[in-house]
Each structure stands twice: as structure tokens, then as C-alpha cells.
């Protein structure tokens, strides 16, 4: 049998072991619970931190939404501003450089991607507008070229009919009416021709080589106030233009004179000077008008230069075609027009430079200029100097007025006076010794006496167009009166 102390000792041992087991488990559970509490605390801390971050993110999201809304509003405002203000201002600035083009509404957006994108849109729209304007302008020019071509043909036919009537009838009043109609027709023809030139058409006329002074007076005769123009010819006799430059010079001169006459008082004169310069011939037109403002002068210089393409819409309403036509001709025929110098008479000075390669020479004895053209003011020495230099080099040309026929002497009177005595010298009349040549009949000229040699020849009187018209009218009146006397009574004087 087991004794009681042993049992008690066994129970005590078992209880002790059980107590240790229970205590270890309790300790382990407490440790586990402590770790769980720590993990829960860490998780709570992280959760609080996450909540704070979430709140911050929510705030940033709200701020970003606000910024996006402001950007959206600013973008909408910039697009509206671009459509309403900037595009229209850019289009107006293309035609009128003084128009100010507004920038973006928000200065802080300048230089950003948004403004760069809008600028690209604006550039694309302007390029498309320029292309469309060019297409419309080309179509308008083509239509106007066709219309002016038909108008010019009709005016040329009318001009031929008027000349036939002028040659057929001798009645002074009818002749005066026909000449007035012819002048009106010439003005209409000039306007049609200028319009065609601006639209890119050819000048319309092909001429032979002509005296330069004839081209100037031809342009003068196409104007209403031609009697107010005073032409001073300081060129050598025989200075001419090549064939393809005659009509362009006449058109440019007519337009420069038209501007001078329109912008000066009707009781003033327009002075034209023809002078030889280093690179050719300068045709200077001076008026006594009001002049031009700096903006108008800049616009006129751009027109006459002919370097930049010019649209018909840039010529105003009604269109000012004269300077634009000058620009077209200067670019095509290598001419130049300068409007930068003020006139000494208070108005505008226009200088047309005809370069040397467009100049030629015509013998004034064989082909004299028209009787109504102003005679050269150059003295005989200046007129004979180029011929003398040419004779030294073996290229002598006959002097103006040095001809055996007195009726052909349309040059300077002093030139003819200097040349005539040379014909009576033995060196000029006798053939060279030893040459087997036939004798030639020569016209005898009375040698000038000492009094005639000492007395200078008076300069030829300049005949104005009005005087020429009056003389022609008097001749026609006398012819009609003589016919009326010889006719029987009761007969029709016509």
C-alpha cells in the first residue's frame, strides 16, 4: 500500500508541475497579448497616419481640381479672346501695319505650352487666310484682265474711228469736238491700261525706238491738265529709248504727272526736267502740292518699289492703281522710281531713273522728234562732244542738224550754225590728193558775215499744245472760209 506522505508528495509534485504549466501558459498568453497590443498600437498609428495622408491627398485633390477648373476657365477665355480679338486684329494688321495686335489675356501664361499652342493655331489660321486671299486676288486679277482686254480693244477701235473722222471733216467746230472726244478716249484707254498692268497683263503696245522726250510728252498728252506741265529737255539731241521701254516710260511718266496734277493747286505748274546722269537718264517731276505724310510716303515707296506682292484689297476703296502700276513696270523693265526727296516747290519730287541699257540713239536729222516736243537746252559744245569722242575712236556719227538739206534741221540752231562754215573749207570740199574718186556735187552755202557770226542765233520758240491747236484751228477756219467763198449761192457749205 502506498503511504499517505507519498501520496501527498506525489500530489504536491503534480500540482507543482500543473502550476508551472499553467503559469507558463499564462505567461506566454500575456506575452502574446502584449505583442498583439503593440501590433495593434502600431496599426493604429499607421492607420492614423494613413488617415492624415488621405486627408492631405483629399486636400491636394481638391486643390488640383480647383486649379484645373481655373485653367479650364482661362483656356476657354483665351480661346474666346483668340477668336474674337486676336485673329481679327492679325488680319487687320496684315493690311494696316499700324493696327495693334493684343496678346494673351493672362500674362502669366506667356511662354507656356498653352500659349504656344494657341500661337500655332493663330499662325495656321493666318496662313490659311493668306492662301485664300491670294486665291481670291488671283481670280479677281484674271477676271479684270479679261475685262480690260475687251475694253482696250473697243477703245482702240473707237480711237481709229475718231482719227478717220478727223481726217474726213474740216469743220472747225466739229474738229474741236472730235479732238475733245479723242482726248477723253485717250484718258479712258489710260485707265484701262493701268488696270490691266496692275492685274499682271502686258502693257498692250509694241513701239519702235523713239526719242525719250516723245515718250514723256506722250504720257503728258494723256492727262486732263496737260497744259500745266512744263517739260525742260536737257538731254543731247537724239537720246532715245529702246523699243520695249517706250510704253513703260510713257505710262510711268503719265502716272507720276497725274499724281502731281491731282495733288497741286490748279493754278500751279508741274515741272519736268530731263537730265543725263551717270547711270542713264533721270526724269524729275516736281509739284507745288501739299506733300505727303511719313506713312503715306512709306506706303508710296512700297508701291513703286514693286518688290513685295501687293493684293488688290490693299489699294483702297476706290483702288489707287497708279503707284501699283508703276511698281509692276519698274520690276518688269528694270526701272526705278524714288519718292523720298521733298520738292523745292513744297510738294513731292518723283525721280524716274531710266538706266543706260534701256537707252538708244536716233539721228535727229533722219528721224526728228515731233514738232510739239520741247527742244534741248544743251549748248552745241555739249551736243557735239560725244560725237567728237566717237570720231576719235573711229565711230563718228553725223551731228544733229549737220545735213545738206536745210529742211531737215530740226536740232539745235547753234549746232547747225557751227557746222555750216565747215562745208566751205577746202578740206571739206576737195577730195584727197591721189585718190581716184569722182567729183561730187555739193550744195553751196553762203558764208556767214562777221555781223551774222557775232549775232547769236535766237533759241527756237517752244510751241505749247494750246498754241499748236489754235494754229490748226485757224488753218481749218481759213480753209472753210475760202471754200465758202468759192461755192455758189444756195449750195451746202459742207
Phi, psi and omega in degrees: 000146179275138182276159183298317180298324179293321179295317180296321180293321177295316179297321179295321180295316179297319179296321179298315178298318179296322180294318177297319180296313179295321179294318178297319179295318179297323181292318178296321179294323178294318177299316180297319180293324179294318178296320177298320178296320178295317179296321178296321179295318178297317179296320177297320178297315178297322179295318177297319179296317178298321177297319178295317178298321178296319176298319177297318178296320177298320178294317178296321178297319177295320178295318178297321177296323177294317177296320178297320178295320179293320177295320179297318178293318179295320179297317178297320179294320179294322179293317177296318178296321178296316183287322186274324190245306192291316182296313179297322178293321177296319178296317178293325180293328178297325179269329182229098185299341181283349179288130182275136180259120180288153177266196179293156181293316182261112180297334181292341180277351182296134181087354179274174181294327180295312180293323177299319178296318178294323177296322177295320176298316180297317179296320178296318179295318180294321177297318178296321179294318178298318178297319180291320177296320177296320180294316179295319180295319178297320178295319179294319178297318180297317178297318180290327176298315179297319181292315181292330177298315178293321179295317179298317179299317178296321180291324176295320177295319177296322178297318177297318179295321178295322178292324176298317179294324178296325179280338185275321187251143182249001180295125184299316181295319178294320178297319178297319177295318180295320178294323177295319177295321178297321179292320175297319178296323178295323177293318177297321178295323178295318179296317178296321180293318179296319178298318179295321179295318179298326181277005175097007180278168177286165184295337172099345181229139175244119185243167173274174176300134184224158174298140182296324180294331176291323176296322180292313179291332174295319174294325178295322184290348181273003187250160180289311183266043183298332181291345179274355183267129176246118183257124176250113185264107178251024182264161174293142176302134180098358177294122189227173178247147173293162191299316185283355180256355185292306183293318176302318179294321178295319180294314181297316179299317179298319181290321177295319178292323178298317177297319180294320181289323182290328186254025175226160183296148183291347180260013178250163179256155172250121186263129178240127178240130176252116185225147176276131178237181187296319185261007180154230181231135178253127175253108185256129180242120179241133175235168181250036183277202185271354181081190182229146174287162180302322179293318178295322179294320177297318178296318180294320177298321178293323180294310186285342179292321178072017182273320182267144175294137184239129178271155178297330180290345179273357185269000176091180180223107002288155185293138175265101190267343188299305181293326177295321176295322176299318178298320177298317183287322178296324179287324183283322190249016175058046173254170178215141179233132181239131180238015188278340184268136175286152180278143176293348178268005176098351181258229183244140174252124177245131183238118174260121180257117175261113187286164190297327182288351175262001182260155178216187178223134177239134178291113182294342177284321179279322181226081182289156175290170180299150183295334183276352181283146179291140179284157182289141176266004180290136177291168184297324182296318179292324180289328182273344183299312179298326180290323178295319178295323178294325179293327178297322182271007176086018180234054183289142176236150179296142180285156177295123180090351181273077181222153180289338182267114180296335182290343180270003184280082178260003182273204181288138182294325179293328178294315180296323180293326180283335185272328188299316181299335182292342182284335184270357179285150180298326181296332182273334185258326184275141177287158179297144180294139176087353180268134179272081181236153178283148176291145182247140177279129182235149179285129177279134179241131181295126179296143181288138177284171180295323180292320179292323179293325181283334182274117180291145177291135179291146179295149179296141180287131178282126181262120179281160176301325178295318179294320178297318178295321178295318178296317178296320177296320177296319178298316180293323178296317178296319178297316179296321180294319179296320178294324180293326180290319183285339180288151177285162180292141178086353178277155180284121181296343178282000000 
